[in-house]
Structures are given as C-alpha cells and as structure tokens.
Amino acid sequence: MGQLKFKIKLSFWLACGAVLLLGKLSVFAFYIVSVLIHELSHYFTALKYFYKCERIEISAFGLTLYGDFEEAVSKEQTAIALAGPFANLAISLFLFAAWYIYPEIYVFTRDFLYANLSIGLINLLPCYPLDGGRALLGILTRKRPYKSSLAIVKTLTAVFSLALFVVFVISLFTKYPLFALGIFAALLFSALLEQTDKQIYSRLNVIFGKKKRIKYGLEKKRLIFLPETTLKTMLGKIENGYVFEFEIVDENMKAVAIITEERFYNYISKYPVDTPISQIIKIPTF
C-alpha cells in the first residue's frame, strides 16, 4: 500500500472530541474501523484490476477512497463496488456465528457487528453514488450505453430518496420523528447534483503489471473493429489476464490497421473516449 496516502481532516479530530465528551469513543472507533475495512476492500480490488487509487481521506463523516475512477469496464466496476459492503457483511456474519460458540464475546463485539452490518446494508442500496448504485450501473452498461444507464440509476435514486423523505415527513406527525432518515434522504438526493461524467478508470502500471504476470502465462487476444468504433467501445472489451491487439477492418473485413494494447492506452490518455478510431489513425482508402 505504499502508493496509497491517508489524509485526516480537521472534522475527524473535532468528532473525536465530541464523542469523548459523550462517552461514546468505543462506538466511534468501531465505526471508523468498519469503514476502513470497507474502503480498503475497494482499494485492494481496484488494485487487482490495475486501477489507480490515490488516497483515503478520514473525516467525521467516515472514510472515502479517491482515485482516477468513476465508471469502469462494467464487470470490474461491479466487482470493485461490491467488495466494500461484502467485506462488512462477511465480518458481521462471522461475529454472529462466533456468538453461538463464544457467547461471552457478545458484549465486546456487539457494536462492531452493528457498525459493519449497517455500513454493508446501506451501501448495497441500488442508489448512486452508493456502492449498490455503482454495481447496478456496471451491470446495466454491459447491455446499454453508459449515459442511458447512468440516467436509469440516477432516476431510481431520485425516486428512492423522495420516498424516504416522504416517510420522514410523515414521521414528524408521530411520537418518533425520523430525523436521521430525513438527513439521509437529503444527502442522497444532493449527490445527484454532482457531475460525475468521467468515462474511464485510469490504469495503474497496466503494461508493467502484465509483464509481471507473463511468467505465469498470458493469452493474447485479437479484437476486430470497424473504423467508426469509439475508444470507449474498444475499452469495454478489454479484460484482465490477457494481452490484447486491435485489428481495424473495412466493410469487406479486410485489415487496414493493427493497434497494440500499449498504443491503445496511449490514445486513451490523449483523446476523449467517444472519439472514433478512424479520427486518430490513418485509414487507407481503396
């Protein structure tokens, strides 16, 4: 984890002071550890796929993993998104099972289980930008364009947050107003206003990573595309565990250009992902 940096914000220290005054430091510590496990699970999964992770910021609101990634190759995006909540739920299940074997540990691990369980379940909600929403986005982009998939997930998020807010308003007329639910609904809806239109993960040492794995054997694949194919479409066909080569053909299926994977990633770094390959390389005419 040498390349991953940790940054502690002032709000975290203020929160520590507040929980000390309230005598809830142990609960706060369990929550921080649970979120750290969550974010590190994202990190190690992203690193497995050679995506760039820059830092983890620790604040009063939890931990956030930052990097050059928003939307990725669909299967890998889903795996990265689900890694965090699945890690929390796995810990919850383990502790729950341990209670039956060692019931005396219940008092010491109860808050830790509840922290992991709540973080895992909340993040599995199919709402953007929660992990469940990102996983759903990854699934949808396997069959449809990214923009329409994102629109579907954001619409679902808006409807869900509105429903939660309606429940909150109704609760105001009862003996038990759900202020936390109202705050969560507002935060979820406000996240929709953020611009997250990056179309690609930035690969971290892609070529170097594959060179390290050559000693175990790597299969070479050649993909065939027409000149009007965009970089984004080509990127979506790349999977880990292979060395790729791109063959550009004309309408008669005659090869007009060969692009190596290294050269392709050079194009990705220089051109927008919706650029057709014919605008980048010279396609001979006959």
ChimeraX attribute file (.defattr): number of C-alpha atoms within 10 A of each C-alpha:
attribute: neighborCount
match mode: 1-to-1
recipient: residues
	/A:1	9
	/A:2	4
	/A:3	9
	/A:4	14
	/A:5	13
	/A:6	14
	/A:7	12
	/A:8	13
	/A:9	12
	/A:10	11
	/A:11	13
	/A:12	17
	/A:13	14
	/A:14	13
	/A:15	16
	/A:16	16
	/A:17	13
	/A:18	13
	/A:19	16
	/A:20	13
	/A:21	10
	/A:22	9
	/A:23	11
	/A:24	12
	/A:25	16
	/A:26	14
	/A:27	15
	/A:28	19
	/A:29	16
	/A:30	19
	/A:31	21
	/A:32	21
	/A:33	16
	/A:34	26
	/A:35	23
	/A:36	20
	/A:37	19
	/A:38	26
	/A:39	23
	/A:40	19
	/A:41	21
	/A:42	23
	/A:43	25
	/A:44	17
	/A:45	20
	/A:46	24
	/A:47	16
	/A:48	13
	/A:49	19
	/A:50	20
	/A:51	22
	/A:52	20
	/A:53	24
	/A:54	15
	/A:55	16
	/A:56	20
	/A:57	16
	/A:58	21
	/A:59	18
	/A:60	16
	/A:61	10
	/A:62	15
	/A:63	23
	/A:64	18
	/A:65	19
	/A:66	17
	/A:67	17
	/A:68	15
	/A:69	18
	/A:70	16
	/A:71	21
	/A:72	23
	/A:73	21
	/A:74	21
	/A:75	15
	/A:76	20
	/A:77	24
	/A:78	21
	/A:79	17
	/A:80	23
	/A:81	26
	/A:82	23
	/A:83	22
	/A:84	27
	/A:85	27
	/A:86	20
	/A:87	21
	/A:88	27
	/A:89	20
	/A:90	14
	/A:91	19
	/A:92	22
	/A:93	14
	/A:94	12
	/A:95	19
	/A:96	16
	/A:97	12
	/A:98	15
	/A:99	15
	/A:100	11
	/A:101	10
	/A:102	10
	/A:103	11
	/A:104	11
	/A:105	13
	/A:106	16
	/A:107	9
	/A:108	10
	/A:109	17
	/A:110	16
	/A:111	17
	/A:112	22
	/A:113	22
	/A:114	17
	/A:115	23
	/A:116	27
	/A:117	21
	/A:118	17
	/A:119	19
	/A:120	27
	/A:121	14
	/A:122	14
	/A:123	23
	/A:124	21
	/A:125	18
	/A:126	20
	/A:127	28
	/A:128	24
	/A:129	21
	/A:130	17
	/A:131	25
	/A:132	23
	/A:133	24
	/A:134	29
	/A:135	26
	/A:136	24
	/A:137	30
	/A:138	25
	/A:139	18
	/A:140	18
	/A:141	20
	/A:142	15
	/A:143	10
	/A:144	10
	/A:145	11
	/A:146	20
	/A:147	12
	/A:148	13
	/A:149	19
	/A:150	22
	/A:151	12
	/A:152	15
	/A:153	21
	/A:154	22
	/A:155	15
	/A:156	16
	/A:157	24
	/A:158	20
	/A:159	14
	/A:160	18
	/A:161	22
	/A:162	17
	/A:163	13
	/A:164	20
	/A:165	21
	/A:166	14
	/A:167	16
	/A:168	20
	/A:169	16
	/A:170	12
	/A:171	16
	/A:172	12
	/A:173	9
	/A:174	9
	/A:175	7
	/A:176	8
	/A:177	15
	/A:178	17
	/A:179	14
	/A:180	10
	/A:181	18
	/A:182	20
	/A:183	14
	/A:184	15
	/A:185	22
	/A:186	15
	/A:187	12
	/A:188	21
	/A:189	21
	/A:190	12
	/A:191	17
	/A:192	16
	/A:193	9
	/A:194	9
	/A:195	7
	/A:196	13
	/A:197	11
	/A:198	12
	/A:199	17
	/A:200	18
	/A:201	19
	/A:202	19
	/A:203	17
	/A:204	16
	/A:205	12
	/A:206	16
	/A:207	14
	/A:208	10
	/A:209	13
	/A:210	17
	/A:211	14
	/A:212	10
	/A:213	12
	/A:214	13
	/A:215	8
	/A:216	7
	/A:217	12
	/A:218	14
	/A:219	9
	/A:220	10
	/A:221	12
	/A:222	15
	/A:223	14
	/A:224	15
	/A:225	18
	/A:226	17
	/A:227	21
	/A:228	13
	/A:229	15
	/A:230	18
	/A:231	20
	/A:232	19
	/A:233	16
	/A:234	17
	/A:235	17
	/A:236	15
	/A:237	12
	/A:238	16
	/A:239	13
	/A:240	13
	/A:241	14
	/A:242	16
	/A:243	19
	/A:244	20
	/A:245	19
	/A:246	18
	/A:247	18
	/A:248	22
	/A:249	17
	/A:250	17
	/A:251	8
	/A:252	6
	/A:253	11
	/A:254	10
	/A:255	15
	/A:256	15
	/A:257	15
	/A:258	15
	/A:259	15
	/A:260	14
	/A:261	18
	/A:262	14
	/A:263	12
	/A:264	17
	/A:265	16
	/A:266	11
	/A:267	17
	/A:268	17
	/A:269	10
	/A:270	8
	/A:271	14
	/A:272	14
	/A:273	19
	/A:274	12
	/A:275	17
	/A:276	19
	/A:277	23
	/A:278	14
	/A:279	12
	/A:280	12
	/A:281	12
	/A:282	11
	/A:283	16
	/A:284	8
	/A:285	6
	/A:286	4
